[in-house]
Amino acid sequence: MNFVPYAIPVFLLMIVLELGYGLLKGNNTYRVNDSINSLSMGLLSTVTKFVFLNIGALVFAQISREYAIWSFDINSLGHWLLAILLYDFLYYWFHRISHERQFFWGSHVVHHQSEDYNLSTALRQTSTSFATTWVFYIPCFFLGMPISMFVSIASAHLIYQFWVHTQHIPKLGIFEWFMVSPSNHRVHHAQNADYIDKNYGGLLIIWDRLFGTFKAEEENQQAIYGIRVPLRSWNPIWANLHIFAAMLRDIWHTQRWSDKFRVLWSKTGWHPEDMVERFPEKKSDLQQFEKYNPQHSSWVNGAIILQYLLLAALHFWSAGQSTMLSSALMWAVVLAQVAILLVIGALLDGKAYAGSLEYARLLALSAILWISYSAELISSDWLGWGAGYLITSGVLMGVCVTSDRKSSSSSTQVVAK
C-alpha cells in the first residue's frame, strides 16, 4: 500500500504550522521563492510519473517471477521487520552512492539545492529517479519480497524522512544514537567542509556509525545549506538536468577518450583536466555566504503563491483522473503543468523573457484546448473549465509580469537620477 497520498494533507498542514511557529518565535526559516521552488520540484517529480514508464516495476516483477531465491511471508511480523531492515540498509547505499558518484548525484542533487532548510525541503524531489533509484533495490526481489510489502515499506520510509527536515527541533538524546533525527539530518544537508557527505541514513543512523560516515551536529558550527556550486536559478527543468548537462559537455569536449568514459562513473565534482581550465566552476565562499534571493514585491509573491495553489488544484485533479484520461490528454495535462512551473521559475528569477514565455504558454495551451475539443477528445464542459482555468491563471501571471516591469522601470529611473 502506498501511504504517501494519504500523508500529503498532513505534510501541507505541518508546513503551515512550522511557518507559523517560526514567525511566532522570530526564527522564520521560509522564503517565498525557495519554498515555492521546492514545492514545484515535488509537484514536477509527481507529474513525470504520469508519463514515464516505471522501468523499475517491470524489472522487479520479472525478477520476482523468475529469479526469487526466497520468499517473504507478508503475514509474519518478523519478516516485516527483516524487510524494513533490508530496505533501510539498501537505502543507505543508494543514498551514499548518490552523493559519491556523479551520474547518480545528477539525479539526487535536486533534493540538496535549497539554501533553506525546512519541511518544504523534504518535498523537493527529483524527476529523474525513474532512471537511477530502482537499481539499488533489486536485491529485495531476488529475496522474494512481495511488491505490496516493498511499496508499503518504501512509502512509510519516505514519510518518516519528512519530519527531520526542520531547524526547530534540537538534539533528542539517546534517540540520536539509533535513529535519523532532525539534528543529524541537518548535517547531511549542510555544505560545510566538516559536514558534507555525512549521515546518509534514512531511518536508522546505525549504518553511518558502522561505515564511518556519521557526523554529529556541532553547536559552534552553524550549518550552511545548499550545494557547493550553487544553481542560482529557480528553473525546475534546469535544476533536474544541470549535472547531466555538464557531464555531456565534458564528454563532448574533453580530448582523451579515457576521460570521456570516466565521466560516466567519476566521483562527484570530478572533471577532466582540460575541462577544469575551459569551464571553471565557481564554488560559494562559505565565509561570506549569500543565498540566491531575487527580490519581488508582495503583490508578485502573493500572485505566485495563488498561481501555485491553482496549479496544485489542477495537479491533484489530474492525479485522480490519471487512469481515465487518454494518453493524448494526459500528455496535454502534464505539459500544461510543466509550462506553468517554467513561467513561475522565470518570474522568480526575474527573467526579462518571463512575459513572452507566459504569452507563449497561454497561446499554446489555448490551441491545445481548442484542438482537443474540435477532435471530440473533451466535452464542452471540459472546454469551459479549461478556458476558465487559463483565464484565471493568465490574470495572476499578468499581475506578476506587470508588477515586475513597473519595479524594473522604477529601479532604472532611480539609477538614472
URJOGI-V735885 format. One record per residue. N is the residue number from 1. RES is the residue in one letter. SS is DSSP state (~ for helix, > for strand, _ for the rest). Layout:
((N:RES:SS) (N:RES:SS))
//
This chain:
((1:M:_) (2:N:_) (3:F:_) (4:V:~) (5:P:~) (6:Y:~) (7:A:~) (8:I:~) (9:P:~) (10:V:~) (11:F:~) (12:L:~) (13:L:~) (14:M:~) (15:I:~) (16:V:~) (17:L:~) (18:E:~) (19:L:~) (20:G:~) (21:Y:~) (22:G:~) (23:L:~) (24:L:~) (25:K:~) (26:G:_) (27:N:_) (28:N:_) (29:T:_) (30:Y:_) (31:R:_) (32:V:~) (33:N:~) (34:D:~) (35:S:~) (36:I:~) (37:N:~) (38:S:~) (39:L:~) (40:S:~) (41:M:~) (42:G:~) (43:L:~) (44:L:~) (45:S:~) (46:T:~) (47:V:~) (48:T:~) (49:K:~) (50:F:~) (51:V:~) (52:F:_) (53:L:_) (54:N:_) (55:I:~) (56:G:~) (57:A:~) (58:L:~) (59:V:~) (60:F:~) (61:A:~) (62:Q:~) (63:I:~) (64:S:~) (65:R:~) (66:E:~) (67:Y:_) (68:A:_) (69:I:_) (70:W:_) (71:S:_) (72:F:_) (73:D:_) (74:I:_) (75:N:_) (76:S:_) (77:L:~) (78:G:~) (79:H:~) (80:W:~) (81:L:~) (82:L:~) (83:A:~) (84:I:~) (85:L:~) (86:L:~) (87:Y:~) (88:D:~) (89:F:~) (90:L:~) (91:Y:~) (92:Y:~) (93:W:~) (94:F:~) (95:H:~) (96:R:~) (97:I:~) (98:S:~) (99:H:~) (100:E:~) (101:R:>) (102:Q:~) (103:F:~) (104:F:~) (105:W:~) (106:G:~) (107:S:~) (108:H:~) (109:V:~) (110:V:~) (111:H:~) (112:H:~) (113:Q:_) (114:S:_) (115:E:_) (116:D:_) (117:Y:_) (118:N:_) (119:L:~) (120:S:~) (121:T:~) (122:A:~) (123:L:_) (124:R:_) (125:Q:_) (126:T:_) (127:S:_) (128:T:_) (129:S:~) (130:F:~) (131:A:~) (132:T:_) (133:T:~) (134:W:~) (135:V:~) (136:F:~) (137:Y:~) (138:I:~) (139:P:~) (140:C:~) (141:F:~) (142:F:~) (143:L:_) (144:G:_) (145:M:_) (146:P:_) (147:I:~) (148:S:~) (149:M:~) (150:F:~) (151:V:~) (152:S:~) (153:I:~) (154:A:~) (155:S:~) (156:A:~) (157:H:~) (158:L:~) (159:I:~) (160:Y:~) (161:Q:_) (162:F:_) (163:W:_) (164:V:_) (165:H:_) (166:T:_) (167:Q:_) (168:H:_) (169:I:_) (170:P:_) (171:K:_) (172:L:_) (173:G:_) (174:I:_) (175:F:~) (176:E:~) (177:W:~) (178:F:~) (179:M:>) (180:V:_) (181:S:_) (182:P:~) (183:S:~) (184:N:~) (185:H:~) (186:R:~) (187:V:~) (188:H:~) (189:H:~) (190:A:>) (191:Q:_) (192:N:_) (193:A:_) (194:D:_) (195:Y:_) (196:I:_) (197:D:_) (198:K:_) (199:N:_) (200:Y:_) (201:G:_) (202:G:_) (203:L:_) (204:L:>) (205:I:_) (206:I:~) (207:W:~) (208:D:~) (209:R:~) (210:L:~) (211:F:~) (212:G:_) (213:T:_) (214:F:_) (215:K:_) (216:A:_) (217:E:_) (218:E:_) (219:E:_) (220:N:_) (221:Q:_) (222:Q:_) (223:A:_) (224:I:_) (225:Y:>) (226:G:_) (227:I:_) (228:R:_) (229:V:_) (230:P:_) (231:L:_) (232:R:_) (233:S:_) (234:W:_) (235:N:_) (236:P:~) (237:I:~) (238:W:~) (239:A:~) (240:N:~) (241:L:~) (242:H:~) (243:I:~) (244:F:~) (245:A:~) (246:A:~) (247:M:~) (248:L:~) (249:R:~) (250:D:~) (251:I:~) (252:W:~) (253:H:~) (254:T:_) (255:Q:_) (256:R:_) (257:W:~) (258:S:~) (259:D:~) (260:K:~) (261:F:~) (262:R:~) (263:V:~) (264:L:~) (265:W:~) (266:S:_) (267:K:>) (268:T:_) (269:G:_) (270:W:_) (271:H:_) (272:P:_) (273:E:~) (274:D:~) (275:M:~) (276:V:~) (277:E:~) (278:R:~) (279:F:_) (280:P:_) (281:E:_) (282:K:_) (283:K:_) (284:S:_) (285:D:_) (286:L:~) (287:Q:~) (288:Q:~) (289:F:_) (290:E:_) (291:K:_) (292:Y:_) (293:N:_) (294:P:_) (295:Q:_) (296:H:_) (297:S:_) (298:S:~) (299:W:~) (300:V:~) (301:N:~) (302:G:~) (303:A:~) (304:I:~) (305:I:~) (306:L:~) (307:Q:~) (308:Y:~) (309:L:~) (310:L:~) (311:L:~) (312:A:~) (313:A:~) (314:L:~) (315:H:~) (316:F:~) (317:W:~) (318:S:~) (319:A:~) (320:G:~) (321:Q:~) (322:S:_) (323:T:_) (324:M:_) (325:L:_) (326:S:_) (327:S:~) (328:A:~) (329:L:~) (330:M:~) (331:W:~) (332:A:~) (333:V:~) (334:V:~) (335:L:~) (336:A:~) (337:Q:~) (338:V:~) (339:A:~) (340:I:~) (341:L:~) (342:L:~) (343:V:~) (344:I:~) (345:G:~) (346:A:~) (347:L:~) (348:L:~) (349:D:~) (350:G:_) (351:K:_) (352:A:_) (353:Y:_) (354:A:~) (355:G:~) (356:S:~) (357:L:~) (358:E:~) (359:Y:~) (360:A:~) (361:R:~) (362:L:~) (363:L:~) (364:A:~) (365:L:~) (366:S:~) (367:A:~) (368:I:~) (369:L:~) (370:W:~) (371:I:~) (372:S:~) (373:Y:~) (374:S:~) (375:A:_) (376:E:_) (377:L:_) (378:I:_) (379:S:_) (380:S:~) (381:D:~) (382:W:~) (383:L:~) (384:G:~) (385:W:~) (386:G:~) (387:A:~) (388:G:~) (389:Y:~) (390:L:~) (391:I:~) (392:T:~) (393:S:~) (394:G:~) (395:V:~) (396:L:~) (397:M:~) (398:G:~) (399:V:~) (400:C:~) (401:V:~) (402:T:~) (403:S:~) (404:D:~) (405:R:~) (406:K:~) (407:S:~) (408:S:~) (409:S:~) (410:S:~) (411:S:~) (412:T:~) (413:Q:~) (414:V:~) (415:V:~) (416:A:~) (417:K:_))
//
